[in-house]
Amino acid sequence: MDIKLDEVDISIFVPVERLHLLIGRELTHTHMCSDEIRANDSKAYNQAIERSLFSYFPKKIKSIPESLGAYRFSSEFYFHVELYLKELGLETPPSEQVCFEGELDGEWCYSLHLANTLNEELFIADIAFQNPLFPNKMGHTEREYKGLGNGIFDFTLKNIYGYAAQSGYKRVGLLASNTVNMEIFLRRGFVIEDNILGKLARQYKQGYPMVNVTL
């Protein structure tokens, strides 16, 4: 599959002009590709690599081996994964990733991190929106600012589905960090994967592996 994520413009996914109108000011946009992501946010980069390991080799890799564990949050993780898979005679997960971010006066407004994984899946490593002009006064939530609303989130998801379908992907996947996020994606056509990781997520109520195959 010849997917050039690093050549994709943010406007294919996020309605940038609508964001500017909604907030009333233009944002500062950044675009990072694989090497920059690995250098700046190795944890997020490695999450997508782990996704390939578990979803593409479910019978051979049940958990992160001890030999890789020490590098799990390191920028060197991918290179050690390459060596490990070669020892098993397996293909190395693709490292092609892209991350878009928008900021206003130093506060982030949106973050979208996508990755190409081995099993014809477009993996959403991160998707988040907030309006830095409106602090969140709800004490029961960890969010510092209110969400954007105005259909921005659903519009972006729809664009991700469209891009995935046109690019030959068979599914869109993600990892919902908690039950609240899991329910958000359940309402949007995602399902929890029926595997050992899905069972563990239900047990511990975190880290839900989810997919949407209705592209």
Secondary structure, 3 states (H helix, E strand, C coil): CCCCHHHCCHHHCCCHHHHHHHHCCCCEEEEEEHHHHHHHCHHHHHHHHHHHHHHHCCCCCCCCCHHHHCCCCCCCHHHHHHHHHHHHCCCCCCCCEEEEEEEECCEEEEEEEEEECCCCEEEEEEEEECCCCCECCCCCCCCCECCCCCCHHHHHHHHHHHHHHHCCCCEEEEEEEEHHHHHHHHCCCCEECCCHHHHHHHHHCEEEEEEECCC
